[in-house]
Amino acid sequence: QVQPVESGGGWVQPGGSLRLSCVASGRAFRFSAMGWYRQAPEKQRELVARITSGGTSTYADSVKGRFTISRDNAKNTVYLQMNSLKPEDTAVYYCKSDLSLVWGQGTQVTVSS
């Protein structure tokens, strides 16, 4: 199982930036596609960005051009660089491996003035 631990969330004004990190334990990390998800209050959890083991990334339309997912297999870490943040990006952000059913505790991102 790939067990993720997310960090890097916080409060930021609209237009600001944050960088989220996800450290994932487990030897399967380097072979696993990883996704960043988010869940806003009273909304379903949605996939925001995904990166394959080979480094190919895909994004939800709502974040294209603003968010960038990357990974460092030597550190078992996946990152989500979030720029030009909007109030509608406010949510708890989670990462998860495609090879695992385990969710981390998430990290809160709040975008407001």
SVG drawing of the C-alpha trace seen along z (x, -y; Angstrom):
<svg xmlns="http://www.w3.org/2000/svg" viewBox="-23 -41 39 43">
<polyline fill="none" stroke="black" stroke-width="0.4" points="0.0,0.0 1.1,-3.6 0.4,-5.7 0.3,-9.4 0.9,-12.4 0.0,-15.8 1.3,-19.2 1.7,-22.8 -1.9,-24.1 -2.9,-27.3 -4.6,-30.6 -3.8,-32.8 -5.4,-35.8 -6.9,-35.5 -4.1,-35.5 -1.6,-34.0 0.3,-30.7 0.8,-27.6 2.9,-24.5 1.5,-21.3 3.6,-18.2 2.7,-14.6 5.2,-12.1 4.1,-8.6 5.5,-5.6 5.7,-2.2 8.1,-0.8 5.3,-0.8 5.4,-4.6 7.7,-4.9 5.5,-2.5 2.3,-4.3 0.4,-7.1 -0.5,-9.7 -3.4,-12.0 -4.2,-15.2 -7.9,-15.5 -9.9,-18.1 -13.2,-18.3 -15.0,-21.5 -17.7,-21.7 -20.9,-19.9 -19.3,-18.9 -18.0,-15.6 -14.3,-14.9 -12.8,-15.6 -9.6,-14.8 -7.6,-17.9 -4.4,-16.6 -2.7,-13.3 0.8,-12.2 1.8,-8.8 4.9,-6.9 6.5,-8.1 5.7,-11.8 2.8,-12.4 0.3,-14.8 -3.3,-15.6 -5.5,-18.3 -9.1,-19.2 -10.3,-22.0 -10.8,-24.2 -7.1,-24.3 -5.4,-24.0 -2.8,-26.6 -2.7,-27.5 -1.7,-24.2 1.3,-22.0 1.8,-18.5 5.3,-17.0 7.0,-14.1 10.4,-13.2 10.7,-9.5 13.9,-9.6 12.0,-11.4 8.7,-9.5 7.1,-12.9 4.4,-14.4 4.0,-18.2 1.1,-20.4 2.2,-24.0 -0.9,-26.2 -0.8,-29.7 -3.4,-32.3 -5.5,-30.8 -9.2,-31.6 -11.8,-31.5 -13.4,-28.4 -10.1,-26.6 -10.8,-26.5 -11.0,-22.8 -9.2,-20.1 -6.6,-18.6 -5.7,-15.0 -3.2,-12.8 -3.6,-9.2 -1.9,-6.4 -3.8,-4.6 -2.5,-1.4 -3.9,-2.1 -7.2,-2.6 -5.6,-4.6 -6.3,-8.3 -4.2,-10.7 -5.6,-13.2 -5.5,-16.0 -4.4,-19.6 -6.7,-22.6 -6.4,-25.3 -8.3,-28.5 -8.4,-31.3 -10.0,-34.5 -9.5,-38.2"/>
</svg>
